[in-house]
Amino acid sequence: MNRRDDEVPVAPEAAQSWDIGPIVRELRAQRERWRTARQRRLTAGGREFPARAAIERILADLCGALFPMRLGPDDLQRESEDYYVGHTLDRALRALLGQVCLELGVASAEAVHHVRRFAEALPGIRALLDADVEAAFAGDPAARSVDEVLLCYPGVLAIIHHRLAHQLHGQGLALLARIVAEIAHAQTGIDIHPGARIGRSFFIDHGTGVVIGETAVIGDHVRLYQAVTLGARSFQTAIDGSLEKGLARHPVVEDDVVIYAGATILGRITIGRGSVIGGNVWLTHSVPPGSHVTQASTRQEQVNH
C-alpha cells in the first residue's frame, strides 16, 4: 500500500518510547501535595467518592423503571412490564446504595435507609413527571403527542433528572444530587441546581441556556423559554471574606407565570402569580400578580426614575 505524502511514518517501537515512569512519579507527588494541603487522609482500597459513570447507568435504569414502555428497552412487552420494572429498579437501587456509601464514607444502615426512602418517593416523582409531560404537551402547539414530548424534549429530560436530584438533595446527599444535575446539564444545556424547588406542571420550552439557581422557588404551572436565568444578584461574604453558603438569593416565581426567552431575573425577588415576563427583560425587583413586564416597560420605568 502506498503511503500518502502527508502521512508521517511511525516506528513500531514508538509505543515504547515514552518515558512514563518519571511522569507517573511527578503526578503522584502532585496528588500528595494536594491531599496534604487539604488534610485528606489516604486509605487503602478503591474509590472515595461517587462515580459519574455509575450514576449515569443508575439514571438510565431509573428512567426505564419510571417510563418502561417509552424509556425502557425496545423489545419490552406489556405483559412483562412489571417484571422489567422490578428487576431494573432492584439493580438501580443496589447500585445507588454503593454510591450513597461512597458519599457518606461508610457502608451503614444509614445508607440503606437513604436508598429505601428514595425508592419510596419514586411513585410520587412519577406523578409529578406525568403532570410535567402534560404541561409540555399542552404548552407547545408543535407537540403531536405526549410520547413525542417524553422522548424528544430536552426540557422534559432535564425535569426528570431534577425531580430525582431534588429528592437526593432533600435527603442530604448533596454530591450525588449535583452529579445527577450536571449529567442533565451536559445532555440538555439546561442548568438546574438540585436545591431549586419546582412545583407541578413545569415546562421548559426549547431549553438551551436556562439557569435556575439553588434557592429558587417555582410554583405550579410555570413555563420558561430558552436562555432564561433565575439567578443571584449578589453574594454575601463572611468576616473572613469567604462566600456565605445557603442563603436565599434567587427569585420566587409564583403560580401560572410565563417567562420568555432571554429574560434575566436576579435576586430574592418575587414574580407575582399570573405574570408574564417578556423576552430579554432584565429584572431585579419584585412585580405584583398579573404583571406584564416587557423591555419597553422597563425602559419607561428607568426614564421615569
Secondary structure as GFF3:
##gff-version 3
##sequence-region A 1 305
A	DSSP	three_ten_helix	12	16	.	.	.	ID=ss1
A	DSSP	alpha_helix	20	37	.	.	.	ID=ss2
A	DSSP	alpha_helix	52	66	.	.	.	ID=ss3
A	DSSP	alpha_helix	68	71	.	.	.	ID=ss4
A	DSSP	three_ten_helix	78	80	.	.	.	ID=ss5
A	DSSP	alpha_helix	81	104	.	.	.	ID=ss6
A	DSSP	alpha_helix	109	139	.	.	.	ID=ss7
A	DSSP	alpha_helix	146	152	.	.	.	ID=ss8
A	DSSP	alpha_helix	154	170	.	.	.	ID=ss9
A	DSSP	alpha_helix	174	188	.	.	.	ID=ss10
A	DSSP	beta_strand	191	192	.	.	.	ID=ss11
A	DSSP	beta_strand	197	198	.	.	.	ID=ss12
A	DSSP	beta_strand	203	204	.	.	.	ID=ss13
A	DSSP	beta_strand	211	212	.	.	.	ID=ss14
A	DSSP	beta_strand	217	218	.	.	.	ID=ss15
A	DSSP	beta_strand	223	224	.	.	.	ID=ss16
A	DSSP	beta_strand	229	231	.	.	.	ID=ss17
A	DSSP	beta_strand	252	253	.	.	.	ID=ss18
A	DSSP	beta_strand	258	259	.	.	.	ID=ss19
A	DSSP	beta_strand	264	266	.	.	.	ID=ss20
A	DSSP	beta_strand	270	271	.	.	.	ID=ss21
A	DSSP	beta_strand	276	277	.	.	.	ID=ss22
A	DSSP	beta_strand	282	283	.	.	.	ID=ss23
A	DSSP	beta_strand	292	293	.	.	.	ID=ss24
A	DSSP	alpha_helix	295	304	.	.	.	ID=ss25
###
